[in-house]
C-alpha cells in the first residue's frame, strides 16, 4: 500500500521551524548557557498551537511540562552543589 498526502508549504514551514528549535534545544543540552529542555518544550507547545488538533495531544504536553519542570529543578539543585 502506498499512502500519499498533500502537504502545503505552510505545513512544511511550520514543521521546519519546530525542527530548527528542537535542534537548537538538542545543542543546548550540550552547550552551557543554552536552555535545551525549555526550548524543546517551547517547540512542542508552538507546534501544538500552530497545528492544533493535528499535533500532539494535551496528555503528551502535560508530560513534557512535568519533565521540563523536573529537569529545571534538578539542574538548579545540581548547580548548588
C-alpha positions in Angstrom: 0.0 0.0 0.0 1.2 3.5 -0.8 -0.1 6.4 1.1 0.2 9.9 -0.4 -0.7 13.0 1.5 -0.6 16.5 0.1 1.5 18.8 2.3 1.2 22.5 2.0 4.1 25.0 2.2 2.6 26.3 5.4 2.8 22.9 7.0 6.4 22.4 5.7 7.4 25.8 7.2 5.7 25.1 10.5 7.4 21.7 10.8 10.8 23.3 9.7 10.6 25.9 12.4 9.7 23.3 15.1 12.5 21.1 13.9 15.0 24.0 14.0 14.0 24.9 17.5 14.3 21.2 18.5 17.8 21.1 17.0 18.8 24.2 19.0 17.4 22.6 22.1 19.5 19.5 21.4 22.6 21.6 21.1 21.5 23.4 24.3 21.8 20.2 26.2 25.5 20.1 25.3 26.4 23.8 25.3 26.3 25.6 28.7 24.1 28.6 28.9 21.6 27.5 26.3 18.4 26.2 28.0 17.8 23.0 26.0 14.9 21.4 27.8 12.7 24.5 28.0 13.4 25.2 24.3 12.2 21.7 23.4 9.1 22.3 25.4 8.6 25.6 23.7 8.9 23.9 20.3 6.3 21.3 21.3 3.9 23.9 22.5 4.4 26.1 19.5 3.8 23.1 17.2 0.6 22.4 19.1 -0.6 26.0 18.8 0.3 26.2 15.1 -1.2 22.8 14.0 -4.0 22.4 16.6 -5.6 19.0 16.7 -3.2 17.6 14.1 -0.4 17.9 16.6 0.3 16.1 19.9 -2.5 15.8 22.4 -2.8 17.5 25.8 -1.6 14.5 27.8 1.8 14.5 25.9 2.1 18.2 26.5 1.4 17.7 30.2 4.0 15.0 30.5 6.5 17.3 28.7 5.8 20.2 31.1 6.3 17.8 34.1 9.5 16.5 32.7 10.7 20.0 31.9 10.0 21.2 35.5 11.8 18.2 37.0 14.8 18.8 34.7 15.0 22.5 35.5 14.7 21.8 39.2 17.4 19.1 39.1 19.6 21.5 37.1 19.1 24.2 39.7 19.8 21.8 42.6 22.9 20.5 40.9 24.3 24.0 40.4 24.1 24.5 44.2 26.5 21.6 44.9 
